[in-house]
Amino acid sequence: MTDDAEFLDVFDGNVRLFPLPNLVLFPHVDQVLHIFEHRYRQMITDALATDGLIAVVLLRPDWHDDYDGRPAIEHIGCLCRIVEHERMIDGRYNLVIRGLARFAIDAERPDDDKLYRLATGRILYRPAPADSKRRAELRGNLRAAVLARFDPQGPAFEHLAELFASDSPLERICDQLGYALPLTISVKQNLLVELDVDARVGALVAALRPPPSGREFPPKFSAN
């Protein structure tokens, strides 16, 4: 059993919530974080002292109105484990977290002793279609849609071609692409919510179609 699987095996449904306004994390993806707010310093200290788990959830669009309180959050996020951490002298943390599984929040769990939010919920999972022919078809459709958006002479094209040629499962490829591609936050959240891998591939392919205006994809990034 891998380390990640061991964490999932002992997970009891109770989790610390880390709401963020601009990050949708997916399973099988590592994310670097800098923790500076006091409530989240407490959260990480507690996680490191116990199960090492937190759940990254997306704040809903009106989060600015109540950020210091309990702004509305999406009900499906990503259960994560802390894989690396560095605690600074002033109590801040540098972290690497890894997405483990989709997580549905059933209810928030009040705790007056904690500055951060807690919840109970369930792990969500649905494998790719068992039919090997269908899996190969989906993989081919996704590969064509993704590679068509990149310069064949560029390093990104080569990296993505290697990803599709690997033995990585289709659902893992979908999640890695959902995280890495320059898609809108709402599209990323919809990809996280979608459990059916067939539908997830369809949503990714649709999101990768060139826009009617002819805008370039992926967009050019600022040099700043």
Residue pairs with C-beta under 8 A, 6 or more apart in sequence:
1 9
4 81
4 98
4 100
7 51
7 52
7 53
7 81
7 100
8 79
8 100
8 101
8 123
10 51
11 51
11 53
11 79
11 123
13 120
13 121
13 122
14 109
14 118
14 119
14 120
15 53
15 54
15 55
15 79
15 103
15 118
15 119
15 120
15 121
16 43
16 46
16 47
16 53
16 54
16 55
16 116
16 117
16 118
17 54
17 55
17 57
17 73
17 77
17 105
17 108
17 116
17 117
17 118
17 119
18 40
18 43
18 54
18 55
18 56
18 57
18 116
19 57
19 58
19 59
19 63
19 71
19 73
19 117
20 56
20 57
20 58
20 59
21 58
21 59
21 63
22 185
23 31
23 56
23 58
24 56
24 58
24 78
24 178
24 179
24 185
24 188
24 189
24 191
24 192
25 31
25 56
25 77
25 78
25 80
25 97
25 99
25 179
26 78
26 99
26 175
26 176
26 178
26 179
26 191
26 192
27 78
27 99
27 100
27 101
27 102
27 172
27 175
28 98
28 99
28 172
28 175
28 176
29 98
29 99
29 175
29 176
29 179
29 180
30 83
30 96
30 97
30 98
30 99
31 56
31 80
31 96
31 97
31 98
31 99
32 94
32 95
32 96
33 93
33 94
33 95
33 96
33 97
34 92
34 93
34 94
34 95
35 41
35 43
35 44
35 92
35 93
35 94
35 95
36 92
38 91
38 115
39 115
39 116
40 116
41 91
41 92
41 93
42 114
42 115
42 116
43 54
43 114
43 115
43 116
44 54
44 82
44 85
44 93
44 95
46 114
47 53
47 54
47 82
48 82
48 85
52 81
52 82
53 79
53 80
53 81
53 82
53 100
54 79
54 80
54 82
54 97
55 77
55 78
55 79
55 80
55 103
55 105
55 119
55 121
56 77
56 78
56 80
56 97
56 99
57 73
57 74
57 76
57 77
57 78
57 105
58 73
58 74
58 77
58 185
58 189
59 67
59 71
59 72
59 73
59 74
60 71
60 72
60 73
60 74
62 71
62 72
63 71
63 72
64 71
65 71
70 108
70 117
73 105
74 189
74 193
75 104
75 105
76 102
76 103
76 104
76 105
76 124
76 189
76 192
76 193
77 102
77 103
77 105
77 192
78 99
78 100
78 101
78 102
78 103
78 192
79 99
79 100
79 101
79 102
79 103
79 123
80 97
80 98
80 99
80 100
81 97
81 98
81 100
82 95
82 96
82 97
83 96
83 97
83 98
84 95
84 96
85 93
85 94
85 95
85 96
86 93
86 94
86 95
87 93
88 94
99 175
101 123
101 124
101 125
102 123
102 124
102 125
102 192
102 195
103 121
103 122
103 123
103 124
104 121
104 122
104 124
105 119
105 120
105 121
106 119
106 120
106 121
106 122
107 119
107 120
107 121
108 117
108 118
108 119
109 118
109 119
109 120
110 118
111 118
124 195
125 195
126 195
126 196
126 197
127 171
127 197
128 135
128 138
128 169
128 170
128 171
128 197
128 198
129 135
129 138
129 197
129 198
134 198
135 170
138 170
138 197
138 198
138 201
139 164
139 170
139 173
141 201
141 205
142 164
142 170
142 173
142 174
142 177
142 201
142 204
142 205
143 161
143 164
145 204
145 205
145 208
145 209
146 160
146 164
146 177
146 181
146 204
146 208
147 157
147 160
147 161
147 164
148 208
149 208
149 210
149 217
149 218
150 156
150 157
150 160
150 218
151 157
163 173
163 176
164 173
168 176
170 197
170 201
171 197
171 200
174 191
174 197
174 200
174 201
174 204
175 191
177 204
178 188
178 191
178 192
178 200
178 204
179 188
181 207
181 208
181 218
182 217
182 218
182 219
183 191
183 207
187 203
187 207
190 203
191 200
191 203
191 204
194 200
194 203
208 217
210 217
211 217
